[in-house]
Amino acid sequence: MTDSTAYVPPKIWTWDKENGGEFARINRPIAGPTHDKVLPVGRHPLQLYSLATPNGVKVTVLLEELLALGHSGAEYDAWLIDIRKGDQFGSGFVDVNPNSKIPALLDRSESPAIRVFESGSILIYLAEKFGAFLPTERAARAECLSWLMWQMGSAPYVGGGFGHFYAYAPVKIEYAIDRFAMEVKRQLDVLDRRLADHEFIAGPQYTIADMAIFPWYGNVATGEAYGAGEFLQVADYKNVQRWTAAIGARPAVKRGRMVNRATGEPAGQLRERHEASDFDTKTQDKIGG
């Protein structure tokens, strides 16, 4: 263990906007809009305002899976919210999500329109609206929702904890990285033990629990997240690897991962999505569906 700095917390904390780190400019200790900006609205009842982070991918995967099942009412417009530019602090976005985090959904098929924010809440809302990917039998439903809430409560240790200190923090702090690496590996072991005798997270059926967990832990399992695959020895979690490969191979998942993506290979980006035809021929060949 390296020597710690002699930092002593002050009696009263003050906000230092120049505190470093990749996301320092977009984080602040107050809520509310910073500027006036009306959100765009497309022609479909469902309007999604998002970015292809793990939390954003959860929702676009579900929407693409619903469309693949033939639920035409799940057609949607997906508008890119660039969090690095502060789009989440525009007045229109804050009206839909007062917490200024992506994703946010506006269901204009209802009168008045219904806003839904927090990714887990959006998954439940859409699954109930279309009667898919959320079991109705009480025990199975409880299992599914338990794993969904597990993800919602656990993922901050992955992104805000391990990911931040390992990949984004301006200073590498051994204690912080060790603390969060231990917790991420514990969570991977939780999943690996569960998947040892279950095809999917909640049991024999593919559900919103899988859709919620995959963008976070699937990215960790493949080493895509934070470039930490070797560091975390992710190959050791064989059941997680099997599940990750199976979920990642689904055509709807491949499409969902592309929506509102603004980084990576250009062929894998669909910054906005308004029609199924927005996935061009080259992309469809890549997706396989």
URSUL-V777718 format. One record per residue. N is the residue number from 0. RES is the residue in three letters. D_CENTER is the distance of its C-alpha to the mean C-alpha in Angstrom with 2 decimals. Layout:
[[N	RES	D_CENTER] [N	RES	D_CENTER]]
This chain:
[[0	MET	33.10] [1	THR	33.70] [2	ASP	35.46] [3	SER	33.39] [4	THR	34.13] [5	ALA	36.41] [6	TYR	33.86] [7	VAL	34.96] [8	PRO	32.77] [9	PRO	34.72] [10	LYS	35.97] [11	ILE	33.75] [12	TRP	30.45] [13	THR	30.25] [14	TRP	27.48] [15	ASP	28.00] [16	LYS	26.07] [17	GLU	27.21] [18	ASN	25.71] [19	GLY	24.19] [20	GLY	20.86] [21	GLU	18.61] [22	PHE	16.90] [23	ALA	20.14] [24	ARG	20.91] [25	ILE	17.93] [26	ASN	18.06] [27	ARG	20.92] [28	PRO	22.35] [29	ILE	23.00] [30	ALA	21.32] [31	GLY	22.39] [32	PRO	22.65] [33	THR	24.20] [34	HIS	25.42] [35	ASP	26.20] [36	LYS	24.13] [37	VAL	24.11] [38	LEU	21.06] [39	PRO	21.93] [40	VAL	22.39] [41	GLY	22.77] [42	ARG	24.88] [43	HIS	22.52] [44	PRO	22.13] [45	LEU	18.33] [46	GLN	17.14] [47	LEU	13.49] [48	TYR	12.90] [49	SER	9.71] [50	LEU	8.70] [51	ALA	7.18] [52	THR	4.99] [53	PRO	2.45] [54	ASN	1.54] [55	GLY	4.29] [56	VAL	4.91] [57	LYS	5.11] [58	VAL	7.69] [59	THR	9.43] [60	VAL	9.94] [61	LEU	11.52] [62	LEU	13.53] [63	GLU	14.80] [64	GLU	15.71] [65	LEU	17.54] [66	LEU	19.38] [67	ALA	20.32] [68	LEU	21.90] [69	GLY	23.93] [70	HIS	22.47] [71	SER	23.61] [72	GLY	22.63] [73	ALA	18.96] [74	GLU	19.76] [75	TYR	17.73] [76	ASP	17.74] [77	ALA	14.60] [78	TRP	15.45] [79	LEU	14.02] [80	ILE	13.59] [81	ASP	14.54] [82	ILE	13.62] [83	ARG	16.14] [84	LYS	18.77] [85	GLY	18.09] [86	ASP	17.36] [87	GLN	15.42] [88	PHE	18.85] [89	GLY	20.75] [90	SER	22.71] [91	GLY	21.36] [92	PHE	17.71] [93	VAL	18.86] [94	ASP	20.82] [95	VAL	17.78] [96	ASN	15.70] [97	PRO	18.16] [98	ASN	15.58] [99	SER	14.70] [100	LYS	10.93] [101	ILE	8.65] [102	PRO	8.21] [103	ALA	11.75] [104	LEU	13.86] [105	LEU	17.64] [106	ASP	19.61] [107	ARG	22.95] [108	SER	24.50] [109	GLU	25.45] [110	SER	28.15] [111	PRO	27.32] [112	ALA	23.79] [113	ILE	21.14] [114	ARG	18.26] [115	VAL	15.15] [116	PHE	12.58] [117	GLU	9.98] [118	SER	7.20] [119	GLY	9.37] [120	SER	12.36] [121	ILE	11.47] [122	LEU	11.08] [123	ILE	14.40] [124	TYR	16.01] [125	LEU	15.60] [126	ALA	16.53] [127	GLU	19.55] [128	LYS	20.47] [129	PHE	20.84] [130	GLY	21.85] [131	ALA	19.65] [132	PHE	17.32] [133	LEU	18.24] [134	PRO	21.63] [135	THR	24.40] [136	GLU	26.66] [137	ARG	26.42] [138	ALA	25.95] [139	ALA	23.39] [140	ARG	21.42] [141	ALA	21.65] [142	GLU	20.47] [143	CYS	17.37] [144	LEU	16.52] [145	SER	17.47] [146	TRP	14.95] [147	LEU	12.16] [148	MET	13.49] [149	TRP	13.89] [150	GLN	10.23] [151	MET	9.78] [152	GLY	12.85] [153	SER	12.51] [154	ALA	9.29] [155	PRO	10.96] [156	TYR	13.67] [157	VAL	11.69] [158	GLY	10.17] [159	GLY	12.60] [160	GLY	15.28] [161	PHE	15.80] [162	GLY	13.81] [163	HIS	15.52] [164	PHE	18.94] [165	TYR	18.97] [166	ALA	17.73] [167	TYR	17.82] [168	ALA	20.48] [169	PRO	23.83] [170	VAL	25.72] [171	LYS	25.14] [172	ILE	25.88] [173	GLU	26.85] [174	TYR	26.61] [175	ALA	23.03] [176	ILE	21.86] [177	ASP	23.93] [178	ARG	22.72] [179	PHE	19.00] [180	ALA	19.70] [181	MET	21.71] [182	GLU	19.01] [183	VAL	16.38] [184	LYS	19.22] [185	ARG	20.13] [186	GLN	16.75] [187	LEU	17.03] [188	ASP	20.52] [189	VAL	19.50] [190	LEU	17.45] [191	ASP	20.27] [192	ARG	22.90] [193	ARG	21.22] [194	LEU	20.79] [195	ALA	24.38] [196	ASP	25.78] [197	HIS	23.04] [198	GLU	21.81] [199	PHE	18.47] [200	ILE	16.76] [201	ALA	18.55] [202	GLY	21.66] [203	PRO	23.19] [204	GLN	20.90] [205	TYR	17.51] [206	THR	15.46] [207	ILE	12.29] [208	ALA	12.22] [209	ASP	11.91] [210	MET	9.19] [211	ALA	7.06] [212	ILE	8.51] [213	PHE	8.83] [214	PRO	5.87] [215	TRP	6.65] [216	TYR	10.30] [217	GLY	11.17] [218	ASN	10.59] [219	VAL	12.70] [220	ALA	15.16] [221	THR	15.86] [222	GLY	16.34] [223	GLU	14.06] [224	ALA	12.14] [225	TYR	14.67] [226	GLY	17.54] [227	ALA	18.21] [228	GLY	18.92] [229	GLU	22.63] [230	PHE	22.41] [231	LEU	20.55] [232	GLN	22.59] [233	VAL	19.75] [234	ALA	22.31] [235	ASP	23.98] [236	TYR	21.41] [237	LYS	22.92] [238	ASN	21.46] [239	VAL	17.86] [240	GLN	18.94] [241	ARG	20.50] [242	TRP	17.60] [243	THR	15.17] [244	ALA	17.84] [245	ALA	18.40] [246	ILE	14.92] [247	GLY	14.48] [248	ALA	17.90] [249	ARG	17.22] [250	PRO	17.99] [251	ALA	15.54] [252	VAL	12.65] [253	LYS	14.21] [254	ARG	14.49] [255	GLY	11.01] [256	ARG	9.81] [257	MET	12.55] [258	VAL	12.00] [259	ASN	11.72] [260	ARG	11.88] [261	ALA	14.52] [262	THR	14.97] [263	GLY	16.44] [264	GLU	19.06] [265	PRO	20.17] [266	ALA	20.44] [267	GLY	16.72] [268	GLN	15.96] [269	LEU	16.15] [270	ARG	15.79] [271	GLU	16.69] [272	ARG	17.08] [273	HIS	20.00] [274	GLU	21.70] [275	ALA	21.32] [276	SER	23.90] [277	ASP	21.60] [278	PHE	20.73] [279	ASP	24.06] [280	THR	26.44] [281	LYS	25.48] [282	THR	21.81] [283	GLN	22.90] [284	ASP	25.11] [285	LYS	22.31] [286	ILE	20.09] [287	GLY	23.09] [288	GLY	22.80]]
